[in-house]
Amino acid sequence: MAHGPLPLAVAWVPPLPAAESAAGARFTQPRRWEDSCWRPRAGSPAWEKMAPRSSRGIAPAMLCGLSLFLGFPGLVWVQISVPPQSSPHTEPHPCHTCRGLVDSFNKGLERTIRDNFGGGNTAWEEEKLSKYKDSETRLVEVLEGVCSKSDFECHRLLELSEELVESWWFHKQQEAPDLFQWLCSDSLKLCCPSGTFGPSCLPCPGGAERPCGGYGHCEGEGTRGGSGHCDCQAGYGGEACGQCGLGYFEAERNASHLVCSACFGPCARCSGPEESHCLQCKKGWALHHLKCVDIDECGTERASCGADQFCVNTEGSYECRDCAKACLGCMGAGPGRCKKCSPGYQQVGSKCLDVDECETAVCPGENQQCENTEGSYRCICADGYKQMEGICVKEQIPESAGFFSEMTEDELVVLQQMFFGVIICALATLAAKGDLVFTAIFIGAVAAMTGYWLSERSDRVLEGFIKGR
């Protein structure tokens, strides 16, 4: 069996955006399916530590690869049938992946300390703890669980930054205790300090200390991407969210604090919350004596409705609604507001009403009758006739055959058996000279045979009785 295309199908992993590492590596290395599980780089201290331990060698990698394969039965098909560029899934920014890796690494540090030392001989634990704290054994234990088996981006980033993590673990912890800052920002250059964004880590609008004035989100904050544009909260606006937005006014402001409150409903700009505090009105309203008054678009040329529609004014706007079916153009709802009647309708007083075309002979076909409809009519076949090839022909009602003519051969055999059974029972009764015992047996036999036969033909019997056949 050929297995050539299989590694290619499983090998594709959505690429991270290119990012330079301290050693010049980039996030563009191809991935193999077996690399989805982290393994120490050959020759590294972690590798040397694990080499003598067979339980941490090839077997875990094989088991992890098998678990990935079994855990994702549709992986090969999905990667073949869905191109990467058409996938709706949005890959996380590398900075978020790096932050997740560091958070998981820190949890692993807490777990390894808690699991390995749980109380007892305090002096012994302190001696062993000092040796275990920065040991290769602990590093390997932490790295083994830092990425979940399905997190391919985490596994890729861990493989790329393995040397850096080992360097920090053995040489940089004292001078750079913050692994996230040292690895994600300074070494891999995937992240920026809080309040900054972009490749050069520029300050967000409003400053890095308080991006977007504290009233919005700076796009790309903390990453090497994004535009730095402020997405302001409701009620706030401006480049750095330092102003009140449309429909809000400054209720309170000082050097570091701004409170924006809503204006009265139709006010776009105002000096306070009352109706009389309006300075500018929203679309569909007009300012009159510091109050916003609704504009009736239906009474002006602002409304634009179709020929068979009429205008209905609403607060701040208008609606176009369809005229009644009886109207050709209208001034409002119903058949009494028509400008002209539609074909099939006639003016009766002030309304357009339906014309009953069936009052005249409008169906020329033989055996046809007229049926009036709203605004029109139709010709249908009269009772007892049906439409066939464009004409109305009399329906042929099939006469029901006799009751016994519908019997099958099997039913006929059963009936013959019943007949001979009745004759035999009758003769036996006569021979007994009217003995009550034999008479009861005779009646029971007849009833049993009749019930057996009728159970198969009860529906036909009932139909025969109803029709009187």
N, C-alpha and C positions, 0 to 999 in steps of 0.2 A: 504493500500500500504506500502510495506517495505521500510524503509529509512536507514537501518543499515549501508550499505557500503558508503553512501554519505559523512558523515563527514570525513571518512578516505581518500576518494578521494580528497577532497578539502583541507584537513589538511596539506598535504605535502608541505613543503617550503624548497628549497635547503639550506642545512646547511652552516653557516659560519664556517670557521676554528676556532678551539677552542682557546680561549684567556681568560686568567685569568683577572677578574676584581678586584677592590680593596677589595671587600667583598668576594672574592673567587668564584663568580658565573662564569659560562662558557657559551659559545655560542652553547649549545647543548640541550636547552630546547625545548620540542615539542611545536608546534604551533597549535592553533585552528583557524578555518576560521574567527570567530568573533573577534579574537585578531589582525586581520590585520589592524584595526583602533585603534589608540592610545586612551586609557582611563586612567585616573589617578588611581594609585594604591589605593586600599581601605585603609582608615585610614591616607593617606598622607594629607598634608596641601591643596594640589590642590583638593583632593577628598572632604575634609570638605568644601572647598570654593564652590564647585560645587553642593554639596548634596542638598541644599535647592532650587536649580534652576532646575526645572523639565525639562526645555528645554535643559539642558546639561546632563541629566541622561541617562536612558536606551534608550530613543527615538533616540538620535544621534547615539548610537552604532548600533541599529537596522537599521537605515537608511543607515549608512555607510556599514554595512554588506550586505544590500540589493543592494546598489549601486555597491559593488564589485561583487556580484553574477550576476547582470544584465549586468555589464560592461565586464564580462568575461564569455560569454555563453558556451564556449568550455572548461572551466577550468576543470570540472570534468572528461570529456573524455580525455583531454590531460594528466592529472596526472595519469589516470589509464593506458593509452595505451603506454605512453613513460616513461620508468624507469629513475630515476634521473641520474644514471651513464652513460646512453647512450645519454643524451641531449647534443646537440652541444653548448648550451648557456654556456658561461664562467661567473661564478659569480665574482663580483668585490671583490677586496681585502677588508677586514674589515676596513682597514685604510681609503680607499677611501670613504666607506660608512660613517664612522665617520666624515670625513672632510665635506662631503656633508650635513650631519645633522647639523654640527656647522655652516656652511655657511647659511643654511636655517634658523637656529635659529637667527643668527645675522640680517638677512633680516627681520625676524619677529619683532625684537626689533625696527628697523627703521620704520617699518610699523605701529606698535602700537603707537609710539610717534607721527607720522605724522597724523594718523587718529583721535587721541583723542584730539589733541591740534592744532588748526589751526589759532590762532590769535584772538585778542579781548581784554579782560581784562587781561593785562599782570601780574599784582600782583596776581590776583586770579589763573591764570594758573601756576605761579611759585609755589604757595602754594600747589595746587592740584598735579602738576607735581612731586614735591618732594615726595608726598605720593604714587603716582601711579607708579613711576619709578621702585621701588623694591617690588611692591606689588604682592600678590598671584594672583590677578585678571589678571595682565599683564602676568605673567608666564603662566597661563592657556590659555590665548588668543594666546600666541606665540606657545605653544606646540600643540595646536589644528591644526595649519596649517604647522607644521614643516615637515611633511612627506606627500607625495602625496598618494592617496588611493591605487595606484598600486605598490608602493615601499615597498615590504614586508621586505626587509633587513633593511630599515630605521625604520620601525615599530618595528621590533624585537630588534634592537639596542636601540631604545628609551625606550622600556619596560625594557630592562636589565639595562639601565643606569639612570632610572628615579630618584632613590634615590640620585645618584651622582649629577645629574643636579639640583635637589632641594637643595642639600647641597651647591653646588657652588652658586646658586642664593641667598640663604639667609645668607651664612656665609663666602664664599671664594672669592667673587668678588673683594674685595679690595686688598687682598694679591696676587691673581692670576687673573688678568684681562683678560688674554688670555685663553678663554674657550677651544680652540682646544688643546693647550699645556697641560692644566690641566686635561682635560677629556680623550683625545685620546692618549696622550703620557704618562703622569704620572700616571693616575688612571687606565684606561683600558689596557694600554700597547699594543695598536694596532699600533701605529705609532712611527717613530723615527724622530729626528731633521733632517733638510735638510742636505744633504751631507753624511748621514750615512744609514746603512741598517742592516737587520738581527735581530735575537732575542736579541743580545747584543748591537745593534746600533753601529756597527763598522764603522770607516771612509771608504768611498769609495776610490778606487785607485786614487792617486793624492791629497788626503786630503779632509776633509769635507768642507774647505773653497772654493775649486775649484775642485769638483769631475771630474775625467777623464780629467783633465787639461783644462776644458771648451770646449773640442772638441769632446765630446761624452756623452752618457747617461749611468749612473750607474744603472744596473738592481736591482730593489727593493729599490731604494733610497727613503727615507722617510717612509718606511714601516718596519715591523718586518719580512719580507720575502726577497726573492731574493738571488742571488749569489754574487752580487757586481761586476759582470763582466762588463767591459766597452764596450759598442757598439759605436765604433768610427765613426765619420763623414767621408765622402769620402775624401781620400787623407791622412788620419791620421791612425796611427797604434801604436802598442806597448801596454803594460799592462795598462798604464794610458793615452793612446793616445798622448804620448809625442814625437812620432817620425813620420816621413813621411812614408806613406804606399807605396806599390809596384806601380811603375809607377809615383812617385812624388819625388820631390827634395826640399830641404830647400831653399826657396827664401829669408827668413828673420827669424832670431831668436834672442831673448834676454832672460833676466831672467824670463819674464812672458808672452812672446808672441812668437808664432811660426806660420809661413806662409808656407804652402806646395803648390807648383805649379806642374802642370803636365809635365812629360817628353815628348819628341818627341814620336809619336805613338808606334813603336815597342820596345821602351826602357823600361826595367824593373827597372833598376837603372841608374841614370844619375847625372851629375854635373851641368847641366843647361838645358835650353829648346831647344837647337839646336840639329840637327841630329848628329852632330859630338861630342856631349857631352855624348853619351851613354857609360855606364860602364858595363852593363849587358843587354842581350836581353831577350825578352819574348819567350815562347815556339814557335817553328816554324821559328825562326830567328837565324842567326849566326852573331857574332861580327866580323867585318872585318875593320881594320883601324879606330876604334872608331865609326863605323857605323854598323847598324843592317841590314843585307841582308837576304831576304827571302830564305828559304830552299825549293828546289824543291823535295818534298817527292816522286813524281811520278818517278823521275830518280834515286831514291835510294831504299833501302829495307825497308824504314820506312812506305811506303804505304801498306795497307793490304785490297785488294778488292777481291770480289768473282770471280769465274771462268767466269761468264757471265757479268762482269762489267769491266769498264776501268777507269783509274785514271785521274783526272783533278786537276791541281795545283791551289791553291788559296793563297792569302796573309796570311802567317803564318800557313797555313794548307793545306788540300786537300779534294776532294770529290770523291766518287765512284758513277758512273752513269751506268745505264743498257745498254748493247749492243743492237743493232738493232735486230729485230725478225729473220732476215735472217742469223744471225751469231751464230756460236758455238764458243764462245771466240772471242775477238776483241782487237784492239789496239787503237780504237777511235770511234767516232760517225759515224753512217751511214753504209750502206751495202758495202761501198768500203773499210772499215777498218777491215774486217772479217779475222780471222785466219782460219776458216773453215765454210762451208755453212751448214745451218740447213737442216733437211729433208724437201723436198718440194721446195728446192731452188737449183740452179745450178750456177756454176762459169761462168760468161760471161765477159771476159776481166778481170778487176780487181774488179768486183762487184759480189755479190750474188743476183741473180734475181729469181723471182717466176717462177716455172715450171707450164705450163698450161696442167694439166692432162686431160682436156676435149678434147685435140687434138686426143687422142686415145679413143677407146670404153671402158669406165671404168664403165658404168652403165648397168648392165646386165638385169635389170627388164624391163618388157614390159611397154610401154607407159611412160618411164622415160627419162629425159634429164639431162645432166651434167651442173653443175654451178661451175665455177672456183672461188676459194677463195684464200686469201693470204697464201701461203705455203701449200695449200691443195685443196680439192674440195668437193662437195656434190651432191647427186642425188635427183632431185625433179620431181614431176609429170609434164607431158607436159600440155600445155594449153588445157583446156576442160576436164581435169581429176583431180581427187582428191584422197588423200590417205585414204584408208579404209582397216583396218586389214592387213597392211603391203604391200598392192598392190595398183596400180593406177587404178581406175575405172572411167568410163565416167560419167560426171556430168549430172543429169537429170534436165533439165530446165522446170519447170511446165508451161504449156500453160495457158494463162489467159482465164477465162470463158467469156461468152458474157456479154455485158453491163447490160442487163435487168435481167440476171440470178443472179446477186448479190444483187438484191433489197430485202429489208426486207418486212414483211407483212404490216407494217405501211406505207411504201413508196408505196406499191401496192395500198392500199386503197386511198391514196392521188391522185395517178395517175388516178384511176377510177373516182374519183370525178371531176378531171380536165377534163377528157374526156367528161363526161356527161355535165359539165358546158359549154364546147366549143360547143357541139351539140345544147344546148338550146339557146346559144347566136347566133349561126348561123341561127337557125329557126326564132328567133326574128328578125334578120336582113332581112331575106327573106320576112317575113311578113310585114315589113316596106317598102318593095319594094326599098331597096337601100338607104333609108334615111341616110344622113350623120351623124346625131346624133346617131342613133342606130349603125351605122358602127363604130363610134369612141368608143362607149361603148363596143362593141364586141372586138375590138382590145385591149382596155385597160384591159378588163377582162382576155383575153387570156394571155396578157403580165404579169399581176399580178399573175395569177395561175402558169404560167411557172416560173416566178422568185421565187415564194415561194418554188416550188418543187426543182428547181435547187440549191437554197441556201443550201439545205441539201445534195445535191449530186454533187456539183460543182467539187469536186476533182475527182470523178469517171467519170464525163462527160469529163473532160479534158484528163484523162488517156485514155478513150475510143477513143476520137478523135485522140490523138497522135499515138495510136497503130493502128488506122484505123479500129476499130471494131464498 
